[in-house]
Amino acid sequence: DGRRKVWQLIWKCDIPPSVHNFAWRVVVDSLPTWKNKHKRGLETSDLCPLCDTEAEDNFYPFVRCPLGRDLWHTMMVVWSLPDIDTIEHTGREW
């Protein structure tokens, strides 16, 4: 409904519109993840196609997938990102 702090954070950031859109799609669970495609009958499996160990939802590729974690640690060298182990999946809008 637009009153949550995550929306304020997303829309007030000085970032390109495509990044706003991507962040919004993460929050509302509309990315074409394997889990979402599987729910719609577009894929036979919901497992991550890169590591094949867990269902790929919005959270998995960024925080739990071994390859995503490696990317996160690489980006931490350049940007001030939080420690990946402090990020929790608290629901659809983590």
ABEGO torsion letter per residue (X at the ends): XGABAAAAAAAABBBBAAAAAAAAAAAAGABBBAAAAAAAGABABABBAAAGABBBBAAAAAAABAAAAAAAAAAAAABBBBBAAABBBAEAAX
